């Protein structure tokens, strides 16, 4: 099908499927790696056995006495790796974003998801006993300071969105020869918004029947990416149109990431569904 004969619906569907595939690949990779690192820290430093699942991880902590160090290392330092990965993926994306290849979508989603996990955990942990919140509770940090920490986490999500607007705009060079600000919103929805919505629905379904294991806080953390997306749309009007190196618009379904995402989803749900012990 030539580009000229493709309908707007067809173009949007192709963009949505491609981006959703990379969203799921990035989420599965990032969340599995972060949880695995937290378990390794617990095992190496404190000899705690654990099991990694698709919805999180469990530690076998019978007769284990928690200390400031153990709570910090397992529940806070593990999350810190999320921002380390975010910076790394962000740097890799900026190094490859001008190319018309589609793998950069994995890097884009990976850094957005990593930032969201870190700052989202900070925001919700400031008020709830979740990940860094366990450390805040153990240190008896006064609520006034926790409110400040939560506000700083929210501000950080806005900052990430502010500086991600151009990155997301440039990501459309895998389809377009020119990103015109006057028309760009049409393509932002299938590139960012629809994959975000579909991805979150899929992740929630994958966690059934353990979606309430952490009282839905993990779901709310990932949903906090809506702040980043909102800021991107607000920022987009202030950017300039960009001429890409592509000679003509081209909308093609990327079969490899779609197949890879289906395989990753099945492995994530059914292999980690049985648990991976270390």
C-alpha positions as CSV (number, residue, x, y, z in Angstrom):
1,X,0.0,0.0,0.0
2,X,1.5,3.4,-1.0
3,X,1.7,6.2,1.4
4,X,-0.7,8.3,-0.6
5,X,-3.4,5.6,-0.5
6,X,-3.1,5.0,3.2
7,X,-6.0,6.5,5.2
8,X,-5.5,8.5,8.3
9,X,-7.0,5.6,10.3
10,X,-4.5,3.2,8.8
11,X,-1.5,5.4,9.6
12,X,-2.7,5.9,13.2
13,X,-3.2,2.2,13.6
14,X,0.3,1.4,12.4
15,X,1.9,4.0,14.6
16,X,-0.1,2.8,17.6
17,X,0.8,-0.8,17.2
18,X,4.5,-0.1,16.7
19,X,4.7,2.2,19.7
20,X,2.6,-0.1,21.9
21,X,4.9,-3.0,21.1
22,X,7.9,-1.0,22.2
23,X,6.1,0.3,25.3
24,X,5.5,-3.3,26.4
25,X,9.0,-4.4,25.6
26,X,10.5,-1.4,27.5
27,X,8.2,-1.9,30.6
28,X,8.9,-5.6,30.9
29,X,12.6,-5.1,30.6
30,X,12.8,-2.1,33.0
31,X,10.5,-3.4,35.7
32,X,12.0,-6.9,35.7
33,X,15.5,-5.6,35.9
34,X,14.7,-3.2,38.8
35,X,13.0,-5.9,40.8
36,X,15.7,-8.4,40.1
37,X,18.4,-5.9,41.3
38,X,16.5,-5.3,44.5
39,X,16.4,-9.1,45.1
40,X,20.1,-9.5,44.4
41,X,20.8,-6.7,46.9
42,X,18.7,-8.5,49.5
43,X,20.5,-11.8,48.7
44,X,24.1,-10.6,48.6
45,X,24.0,-8.3,51.6
46,X,21.6,-10.0,53.9
47,X,21.2,-13.6,52.6
48,X,17.5,-13.1,52.0
49,X,16.0,-15.6,49.5
50,X,13.4,-14.2,47.2
51,X,11.1,-14.9,44.3
52,X,10.6,-12.7,41.3
53,X,7.1,-12.6,39.8
54,X,5.4,-10.6,37.0
55,X,3.7,-8.4,39.5
56,X,6.7,-7.8,41.8
57,X,8.9,-9.8,44.2
58,X,8.6,-11.5,47.5
59,X,11.4,-11.9,50.1
60,X,11.5,-14.8,52.6
61,X,12.3,-12.8,55.7
62,X,11.3,-15.1,58.6
63,X,13.3,-14.1,61.7
64,X,15.0,-11.3,59.8
65,X,15.5,-8.1,61.8
66,X,15.1,-5.0,59.7
67,X,17.6,-2.2,60.1
68,X,18.1,1.2,58.6
69,X,20.7,-0.2,56.2
70,X,18.7,-3.1,55.0
71,X,15.5,-1.0,54.4
72,X,17.5,1.6,52.6
73,X,19.5,-0.8,50.4
74,X,16.5,-3.1,49.4
75,X,13.6,-0.6,49.2
76,X,15.3,2.6,48.3
77,X,18.6,1.9,46.6
78,X,16.9,-0.7,44.3
79,X,14.6,2.1,43.1
80,X,17.6,4.4,42.6
81,X,18.7,2.1,39.9
82,X,15.6,3.2,38.0
83,X,16.9,6.8,37.6
84,X,20.3,5.4,36.7
85,X,18.8,3.4,33.9
86,X,16.6,6.4,32.9
87,X,19.7,8.6,32.5
88,X,21.5,5.9,30.5
89,X,18.5,5.2,28.2
90,X,18.0,8.9,27.8
91,X,21.6,9.4,26.7
92,X,21.3,6.5,24.3
93,X,18.1,7.8,22.8
94,X,19.6,11.3,22.2
95,X,22.5,9.6,20.5
96,X,20.2,7.7,18.1
97,X,17.1,9.9,17.8
98,X,18.1,11.5,14.4
99,X,18.2,8.2,12.7
100,X,15.0,6.9,11.1
101,X,15.3,3.4,12.7
102,X,12.5,2.2,14.9
103,X,14.5,0.7,17.8
104,X,14.9,4.1,19.3
105,X,11.3,3.8,20.3
106,X,12.4,1.2,22.8
107,X,15.0,3.6,24.2
108,X,12.4,6.4,24.4
109,X,9.8,4.4,26.3
110,X,12.5,2.8,28.5
111,X,13.8,6.2,29.7
112,X,10.2,7.6,30.2
113,X,9.2,4.5,32.1
114,X,12.3,4.5,34.2
115,X,11.9,8.1,35.2
116,X,8.2,7.4,36.0
117,X,9.0,4.5,38.2
118,X,11.6,6.4,40.2
119,X,9.8,9.7,40.6
120,X,6.4,8.0,40.9
121,X,7.8,5.8,43.7
122,X,9.1,8.9,45.4
123,X,5.7,10.6,45.1
124,X,3.6,7.7,46.5
125,X,6.3,6.6,48.9
126,X,6.2,10.0,50.5
127,X,2.7,9.2,51.8
128,X,2.4,5.4,51.7
129,X,4.5,2.4,52.9
130,X,5.6,1.6,49.4
131,X,9.3,1.1,48.2
132,X,11.1,4.3,49.4
133,X,8.1,4.9,51.7
134,X,9.3,2.0,53.8
135,X,12.6,3.8,54.3
136,X,10.8,7.1,55.1
137,X,8.6,5.3,57.7
138,X,11.6,3.5,59.3
139,X,13.4,6.9,59.6
140,X,10.2,8.5,61.1
141,X,10.5,11.4,58.6
142,X,8.0,14.1,59.6
143,X,5.0,14.4,57.3
144,X,5.9,18.0,56.5
145,X,9.2,16.8,54.9
146,X,7.4,13.9,53.2
147,X,5.0,16.4,51.6
148,X,8.0,18.4,50.3
149,X,9.6,15.2,49.0
150,X,6.3,14.3,47.2
151,X,6.0,17.7,45.7
152,X,9.6,17.6,44.4
153,X,8.8,14.2,42.9
154,X,5.8,15.7,41.0
155,X,7.9,18.7,39.9
156,X,10.5,16.3,38.5
157,X,7.8,14.5,36.4
158,X,6.9,17.9,34.9
159,X,10.6,18.6,34.2
160,X,11.0,15.2,32.5
161,X,8.0,16.0,30.3
162,X,9.3,19.5,29.5
163,X,12.6,18.1,28.2
164,X,11.1,15.1,26.5
165,X,8.8,17.1,24.1
166,X,11.5,17.5,21.5
167,X,12.6,13.9,21.9
168,X,9.1,12.7,21.2
169,X,8.7,15.1,18.3
170,X,11.9,13.8,16.7
171,X,10.8,10.2,17.2
172,X,8.2,10.8,14.4
173,X,11.1,10.9,11.9
174,X,10.6,7.1,11.5
175,X,7.4,8.0,9.6
176,X,7.5,11.6,8.5
177,X,9.7,13.7,6.3
178,X,8.7,16.8,8.3
179,X,7.3,17.4,11.7
180,X,5.0,20.3,11.3
181,X,3.8,21.7,14.7
182,X,0.5,22.7,13.1
183,X,-0.2,19.0,12.3
184,X,1.9,17.2,14.8
185,X,-0.8,16.6,17.5
186,X,-2.6,14.2,15.1
187,X,0.4,11.9,15.3
188,X,1.2,12.4,19.0
189,X,-1.8,10.5,20.1
190,X,-1.0,7.2,18.3
191,X,2.7,7.6,19.1
192,X,2.4,8.4,22.8
193,X,-1.1,8.6,24.3
194,X,-2.8,5.5,22.8
195,X,0.2,3.2,23.6
196,X,0.3,4.6,27.1
197,X,-3.4,3.8,27.6
198,X,-3.3,0.4,25.9
199,X,0.0,-0.6,27.6
200,X,-1.4,0.2,31.1
201,X,-4.5,-1.8,30.4
202,X,-2.5,-4.8,29.2
203,X,-0.2,-4.6,32.3
204,X,-3.2,-4.5,34.6
205,X,-4.7,-7.5,32.9
206,X,-1.4,-9.4,33.0
207,X,-1.3,-8.9,36.8
208,X,-4.7,-10.5,37.4
209,X,-5.4,-11.9,40.0
210,X,-2.5,-10.1,41.8
211,X,-3.3,-6.6,40.6
212,X,-4.1,-5.6,44.2
213,X,-1.0,-7.2,45.7
214,X,0.4,-3.7,46.5
215,X,-2.9,-2.1,46.9
216,X,-2.8,-0.8,43.3
217,X,0.1,1.6,44.2
218,X,2.3,0.1,41.5
219,X,-0.5,0.8,39.0
220,X,-0.8,4.4,40.1
221,X,3.0,4.8,39.9
222,X,3.0,3.9,36.2
223,X,-0.1,6.0,35.6
224,X,1.8,9.0,36.9
225,X,3.4,9.1,33.5
226,X,0.3,11.1,32.5
227,X,2.0,14.1,34.0
228,X,4.9,13.7,31.6
229,X,2.6,13.3,28.7
230,X,0.4,16.3,29.6
231,X,3.6,18.4,29.9
232,X,4.7,17.2,26.5
233,X,1.5,18.4,24.9
234,X,1.8,21.7,26.7
235,X,5.4,22.2,25.6
236,X,4.8,21.1,22.0
237,X,3.3,24.4,20.9
238,X,6.5,26.1,21.8
239,X,8.7,24.0,19.5
240,X,9.5,24.7,15.9
241,X,8.8,22.5,12.9
242,X,11.6,20.1,12.0
243,X,12.7,18.9,8.6
244,X,13.9,15.3,8.7
245,X,16.2,13.5,6.3
246,X,13.5,11.1,5.1
247,X,12.5,11.9,1.4
248,X,8.8,11.0,1.9
249,X,6.4,9.9,4.5
250,X,6.4,6.2,5.1
251,X,4.1,4.2,7.5
252,X,5.0,0.6,7.9
253,X,4.1,-2.0,10.5
254,X,7.3,-3.2,12.3
255,X,6.7,-7.0,12.6
256,X,9.9,-7.8,14.6
257,X,9.0,-5.7,17.6
258,X,5.4,-6.7,17.5
259,X,6.3,-10.4,17.5
260,X,9.0,-9.8,20.2
261,X,6.5,-8.0,22.4
262,X,4.0,-10.9,22.1
263,X,6.8,-13.4,23.1
264,X,8.0,-11.1,25.9
265,X,4.4,-10.8,27.3
266,X,3.9,-14.5,27.3
267,X,7.3,-15.2,29.0
268,X,6.6,-12.4,31.5
269,X,3.2,-13.7,32.4
270,X,3.7,-17.5,32.4
271,X,7.4,-17.9,33.3
272,X,7.5,-15.2,36.0
273,X,4.0,-16.2,36.8
274,X,5.4,-19.4,38.3
275,X,8.1,-17.4,40.1
276,X,11.9,-17.2,39.6
277,X,13.7,-17.9,42.9
278,X,17.2,-16.7,43.7
